[in-house]
Amino acid sequence: MSMQPKGPGEIPVETVRVARAAFPKGSLAIRVRDELGVLFADEEFADLFASRGRPAWSPGGLGLVSVLQFVEGLTDRQAAEAVRARIDYKYALGLRLDDPGFDFSVLSEFRDRLAGADGGRRVLDGVLAAAREKGLLKSAGRARTDSTHVLSSARELCWLEQVAETLRAALNALAQAAPGWLSEVAEPDWFRHYAARAEDTRFPKARTKRDEVGSRIGRDGTLLLEAVFAADAPAAVRALDEVEILRQVWVQHFHRVEGEVRRRGPKDRPPGALRLVNPYDPEARVGVKRDTMWDGYKVHLTETCEPGVPNLITNVATTVATVPDSIMAADIHAALADRGCLPAEHWVDAGYPNAAQIVTARHTHGVDLQGPLADNTTTQSDGPYSLDAFTIDWEGEQVTCPGDVTTTQWYPRTDSGGRAVIRVRFRHSECRPCPHRTDCLGSPTGQRREIMLRPREEHQAIHDRRAEQHTDAWKQRYQVRAGVEGTISQAVGRCDLRRTRYRGLTKTSLQHQLTGAAINLIRIDAHHTDAPRARTRVSHFAKLRPADQPADGAKHQGRN
């Protein structure tokens, strides 16, 4: 399909007349057009279409429809029907009353084009640009970020279901690509075991018999892989995605022991970051956060939090479930810098900040990354022989202990996480005669004191933050971060953020970018209509709390 850009044009007079009569108080779609104008121009998506071919429906219009679709939680059929039948949609798109719209499949094709070119970010940026032009986006003050888990669109499988479905998916793909070859290599029992979908209720309940079923599936999958990679097998069968997934799953779960296919032990399996959990969504991973475990992804939402304007989402970052929050700050700041939305203060929870992230944010982007650091829980975390009691000469690379003994055993190293550290040791001859050795070492059998330092600036950042975060003034300021949890709640409740509609990280990321754009339109509309912000719900029992008794946890601010 080709694109033939059209100017924004005026809304047809008859469409304006009917829309005003049908919606005397307006609607979200109508107010978006009135307040923000045309959000997306066709030229912004020119690189997604060919220069020749059948003309495509306006990509700028499809971008707006895609966002409105997430505002109202519509399916593709319902969104296409809204363009064809609803007056407010025709008004927002600038269409004539008799415009037939488009077939619902056009939206799926458009998302495919967006997903392949990081187009979701363009859509979010378009909404932010319009908001900035209208003075609704203030990004130079404070921002806040939090993450939440996202469930894969493919249902969670137990282990037997996973390996059985992986083998069945490979057999189905091979049956399409090379039916004659598969008929020759398939064992007779395969048609009985793998023709129908695997479900846990179809497997035996006894552990011994379930282990036997798992061994049988392992042997069958191994036989199939040997046939696929045999010299006389068609080359095309080895290129199938389902066959590659089968190979990876079998490497992760099975191995040969004395010629027999057996299941790997728990300690012999790959880490969760590499382990596939579902053959139908091979990029999904198992995520764990405290008591919550899920198969899928994780999304990070960053929003502004300035008075007088709506709190707008300025960045959406989607990762697989195993990526920790502690490495995301740098990526989020880089994305905010690209779109000119860097804040002066960035408020996050305890999962994000560490000494290196705080220093990097300050030097690279001029951002003050604010969030609680974990307290020192070592034996000598406080008291007269804590780290703070030692005098550090950074230039001379030496440390003096509280007993006035100086050591020069200063060794730059890296810790288990690859971070730069400095290991400082006191000699045995220096610690052995010290009368305070037992108190300093925290152990009667200890021989000498060793301390671990971060590089100078990181060390100072840790010291300052830990001292600051225990003050009442900092705790009061930190309450602003809690408001982002209301944003996540709004995105989950209104836009179904908790479960991805699509499979794969790329399309899941597109869904989250469109969700961020939809939330921004909802909040801009609420700002213009003076809709009150939702307040934190308090139970009847909690309302009886005495005034002098503090609540457990920070108070949440309302959301737009």
Secondary structure, 3 states (H helix, E strand, C coil): CECCCCCCCCCCHHHHHHHHHHCCCCCHHHHHHHHHCCCCCHHHHHHHCECCCCECCCHHHHHHHHHHHHHHCCCHHHHHHHHHHCHHHHHHHCCCCCCCCCCCHHHHHHHHHHHCCCHHHHHHHHHHHHHHHCCCCCCCCEEEEEEEEEECCCCCCCHHHHHHHHHHHHHHHHHHHCHHHHHHHCCHHHHHHHCCCCCHHHCCCCHHHHHHHHHHHHHHHHHHHHHHCCCCCCHHHHCCHHHHHHHHHHHHHEEEECCEEEECCHHHCCCCCCCCCCCCCCCCEEEEECCEEEEEEEEEEEEECCCCCCCCEEEEEEEECCCCHHHCHHHHHHHHHHCCCCCCEEECCCCCCCHHHHHHHHHHHCCEEECCCCCCCCCCCCCCCCHHHCEEECCCCEEECCCCCEECEEEEEECCCCCEEEEEECCHHHHCCCCCHHHHHCCCCCCCCEEEECCHHHHHHHHHHHHHCCCHHHHHHHHHHHHHHHHHHHHHHHHCCCECCCCCHHHHHHHHHHHHHHHHHHHHHHHHCCCCCECCCCCCCHHHCCCCCCCCCCCCCCEC
